[in-house]
Amino acid sequence: MIFISTRGGEKVTGAEAIVKGLSDNGGLFVPEKFPQVSKEEMQEMLYMNYPERAATVLHKYLDDYDKAELLKACESAYAKFEGPDPAPLVRIEDGIYILELFHGPTCAFKDMALTVLPYLLRKGCDICGIKEQILVLVATSGDTGKAALEGFKDANGIKIMVFYPDDGVSSMQKLQMCTQEGKNVNVVAVKGNFDDCQTAVKNIFNSAEDAEELKKYNTRLSSANSINFGRLAPQIAYYFSAYFDLVTAGQIEMGQEVDFSVPTGNFGNILAAYYAKRMGLPVRRLHCASNMNNILTDFLAKGCYDVHREFYKTTSPSMDILVSSNLERLLFEVCGRDEKLTAERMNKLKSEGVYEITEKERAAIAETFDGGFANEDEVVETIYDLFCDTGYTMDTHTGCAMKVANDWKRKNKKDETMMVVVSTANPYKFPQDVLYAVTGNDVRDSFKGVKRLHAATAMAVPKSLAGLKDKTVRFKTVVTKDKMFDEVIKFVK
Ligand SMILES: *Cc1c(COP(=O)(O)O)cnc(C)c1O
């Protein structure tokens, strides 16, 4: 499979797309065409376990990787998940299911891809003949950093370094990162906010001087962020898997269409669902759920993407995003894969903070996508309602997606299409907010939140979060942003 850039100019293999991450002109790598999964293949996938389904989907795109090896990588990645099924479906009521993607090592859906990415990157370097040591640099506002650390821990020939804003992550997230184990990991706090942190990391990536300096230590940079195709591909698999599980459970017939409602930030998760649809999975509509930062809701309704708006810090922080980078891949598809137009729009977004699409393009997107959002009160109400009605507890991000799914069901009473709400985080990752939604009680300490939430819901506390309290804090360094590269050099020396 050949990959091209959304902004034109480049053609690369799967391994190259993953090793490079971003194309030279700033565009994102997309498959030259969508590989198809035939009816016969779907029938076969019905009887496969999760790693087999994942490897089948991955190999459709990454045919320069060995299929048996992909399967081995998926098996060892998903063996790190708690419980027998890495992506279980939970029945809520007739017509509504929740797809739980939070059973990985860090309790958020990013584990679905970040447990596989180290293999894809390591092997990609081997395929491309890259001999240097790889340093994965990450700027994080929370979930990605921990998932990347856990994924790359003790990976062969790869080091990973995560920068986070000293005051910009939750106490639970900070503790998760600073107690990280592994010989090849480093975590550094940066004075400032997430943007300072991310800009400084981007500057290191773009600096020829820094690259020269790193070469002295036989080191080459790589990224693990969500625009890397290696993050997207493993996410496509769970849409297939959820579909087959519904068929196996007798909830739908093979071939019958289903809807997904997806809590969306960077547009990576929901884009994977769109890719699954383009590969032939019977997906009808995709409900794009936002929190109060509802720039995507407005975009889907009006066809204008405008970042000139207030930014809210919400209880679903992983969706507090104004520029959803993966949206570029969808835009590229709906404008007829026009590379020049895509580049123009993205440049306009960068320079003016706004771009528009045509009414025809907007309508083409609306054939598949709906947008909706939940404000903070609605998140609380949705979590509380579901808990009271069914005893099921969901986290704040999932609360947004459930609210949007409920809105759709209310407006389309006769619609009997199966709705799958995608759940992206374990409720214990945001214990205080979920506790408040379920009981109305406020606690300040996260561990007290975990304890009280357990008392209220009797839901099992995941081992990785329960054990956090007794772990040793290994990383305490705090630097100003102009000293970040010095830390990088100290680490690779
Ligand atoms: C990252 C994340 C999201 C957003 O996913 P995107 O792929 O960026 O749209 C939603 N919920 C949680 C818990 C996350 O960690």
The ligand as a Gaussian input file, in Angstrom:
#p B3LYP/6-31G(d) Opt

LIG

0 1
 C       -7.707000      11.498000      23.432000
 C       -9.032000      11.313000      24.064000
 C      -10.228000      11.679000      23.405000
 C      -10.234000      12.327000      22.045000
 O       -9.872000      11.456000      21.018000
 P       -9.460000      12.031000      19.580000
 O       -8.941000      10.882000      18.832000
 O       -8.386000      13.058000      19.876000
 O      -10.662000      12.646000      18.983000
 C      -11.427000      11.441000      24.047000
 N      -11.470000      10.912000      25.289000
 C      -10.352000      10.547000      25.953000
 C      -10.475000       9.993000      27.327000
 C       -9.101000      10.739000      25.370000
 O       -7.983000      10.382000      26.053000

